[in-house]
Amino acid sequence: MTPDETKPGATKPGATKPGATKPRETKPRETTTLFLARHGETVWHAENRYTGSSDIALTARGEEQAEALGRWAASARLDAIVASPLSRARRTAAPSLRTTGLPETLEPGLCELDFGIAEGRTLAEVEARDPDAVAEFVRAPATRPLPGGDDPVAAAARGADALWRVAEAHRGGRVLVVAHNTLYRLVLCHLLSIPLDDYRRVLPGLRNGAVTELRMRPGGQRQASLMSYNVPNNVPSNVPTEQPSSP
């Protein structure tokens, strides 16, 4: 025993002095795993038409893709399921809700972009109406979007904020997110510091029902890592692998 320990009221080594503030416990930063699934096929997607903010029902194949996603979800050890409020995303998420027993969570920030004059049309049809606008769009799709629609730069930030909210709400968990083709690709470019005007080239169109794995570490020093991209389920998709891009 040291001399100090013999004095009345002496503090033992390693102990906190009376009235002192205890050191703040630091919890290890937790990474949330997000499985980003594109919704099932709709009639417009089968024809490669811009669907955007229009609420279009799934085709029979789209329903099959939703069921395939539900079978995948059953063994994915999910903690939550989050969907865009648009009906095609909610319908695609429904089998996964059923197979996992998890509740539905809707995130408005995950809605697809409105494509303005392109809604319901193919790019060729839009080009016939306004070839100059399409030429600008093909050259710089994020900063020269088609007239009348949402700003892709703002949509990328809006979608990224939505995913960060999901990651924060389910820290350390595994979350299935069901949303949309163009929004996802813009958000991934935003998170991975890829120029937004390159989204159609760097990230070709997502297959309906395919899953992309993204790991996000929320908090003061945010980090996002792409683990896999566009991994299909076992139902044939309308987006062939050789297709360079879609809207």
Secondary structure by P-SEA (a helix, b strand, c coil): ccccccccccccccccccccccccccccbbbbbbbbbbbccccccccccccccccccccaaaaaaaaaaaaaaccccccbbbbcccaaaaaaaaaaaaaacbbbbbbcccccccccccccccaaaaaaacaaaaaaaaaccccccccccccaaaaaaaaaaaaaaaaaacccbbbbbbbbaaaaaaaaaaaacccccccccccccccccbbbbbbbbbccbbbbbbccccccccccccccccccccc
